[in-house]
Amino acid sequence: MNGLTPLKARWQAASRREQRSLILALVVVALALLWWLALAPALAVWRSADSQRVALEAQLQQMLGLQAQARALQALPTLNAPEARRALEEALKPLGTGAQMTQQMDRLNVTLKGVPAQALAQWLSACRQNAHLVPVETHLRRAAAGAAVWDGSVVFALPAS
């Protein structure tokens, strides 16, 4: 309490008007601290809650759509290796001579040359939906600068027979 003794003596020596001014200044500082530390952050969260809720709701709907898509893909009947190979061969026909397939044990290697981007995207979608195959390895590069034409290889793993 020795540290407070000089402060008490100074308080007692101050006039009533000075004491009121100091009390008022302390109240203003306390209110400002209360605003900056407690009320302003809470108010900012409250103001942005609606936009965050809308964004989270949209994200939830997207996630539910992806979940439904995954469940639909899981519910599809599985193909054995020969059926998957035939389905992949059928999916390759629209690509013409730009795609060639070779088989190495339980893997199918598709080599692509000069395949347009749109055709490549449709082919990959057909592989997933019709052949029930998803690439396990992909090496693609643009065939020409500025053109949306691709070269490369895509490897698929065949299902167990």
C-alpha positions, -999 to 999 in steps of 0.1 A, spaced: 0 0 0 30 23 1 27 29 -37 -9 42 -32 -1 66 -4 12 94 -26 -18 90 -49 -42 93 -20 -24 124 -8 -26 139 -42 -63 130 -45 -70 147 -12 -51 178 -22 -70 181 -55 -100 204 -56 -135 190 -60 -136 202 -96 -103 184 -104 -116 152 -88 -148 153 -109 -127 160 -141 -105 130 -133 -135 107 -126 -151 119 -158 -119 112 -178 -116 77 -162 -152 70 -171 -146 81 -207 -115 59 -210 -133 30 -195 -162 34 -219 -138 37 -249 -121 5 -238 -154 -13 -234 -164 -2 -269 -131 -11 -286 -126 -44 -268 -161 -58 -264 -189 -40 -283 -173 -30 -316 -161 -65 -325 -194 -81 -315 -213 -55 -335 -191 -62 -366 -197 -100 -363 -235 -93 -359 -235 -71 -390 -217 -96 -412 -236 -126 -399 -263 -125 -426 -238 -125 -455 -218 -152 -438 -249 -173 -433 -258 -169 -470 -223 -179 -481 -223 -209 -457 -258 -220 -470 -245 -219 -506 -215 -239 -496 -237 -264 -478 -259 -268 -509 -228 -273 -530 -215 -300 -506 -249 -317 -505 -249 -318 -543 -214 -333 -543 -225 -358 -517 -255 -368 -538 -233 -371 -569 -209 -393 -550 -237 -415 -537 -251 -419 -572 -217 -429 -585 -213 -454 -557 -247 -469 -565 -237 -476 -601 -231 -513 -608 -194 -522 -610 -179 -535 -641 -154 -563 -644 -121 -557 -662 -132 -568 -697 -164 -547 -695 -145 -517 -683 -120 -521 -712 -148 -523 -738 -165 -493 -723 -132 -474 -724 -127 -484 -761 -162 -471 -769 -154 -438 -751 -123 -434 -772 -141 -436 -806 -151 -399 -806 -114 -389 -802 -106 -408 -835 -69 -412 -842 -59 -388 -815 -61 -415 -789 -46 -450 -787 -50 -475 -759 -26 -501 -747 -30 -526 -718 -2 -535 -694 -14 -561 -668 -42 -544 -648 -36 -509 -663 -48 -492 -694 -26 -465 -709 -42 -441 -733 -19 -419 -754 -34 -386 -766 -22 -365 -795 -38 -333 -806 -70 -338 -787 -92 -306 -783 -98 -295 -747 -136 -299 -750 -133 -334 -764 -109 -343 -737 -132 -331 -709 -162 -350 -724 -140 -381 -728 -129 -380 -692 -165 -376 -681 -176 -406 -702 -148 -427 -687 -161 -420 -653 -197 -425 -661 -197 -453 -686 -165 -473 -679 -165 -464 -642 -128 -456 -644 -110 -427 -629 -74 -418 -640 -47 -429 -616 -20 -410 -635 -22 -382 -659 5 -364 -679 -10 -337 -702 6 -307 -719 -6 -282 -744 3 -292 -780 6 -257 -793 8 -223 -777 -25 -206 -776 -45 -235 -789 -67 -256 -766 -52 -289 -779 -36 -315 -756 -10 -342 -759 -1 -367 -732 -11 -399 -715 -37 -411 -691 -34 -443 -671 -65 -461 -657 -64 -490 -632 -88 -518 -642 -111 -533 -615 -103 -567 -602 -118 -594 -623 
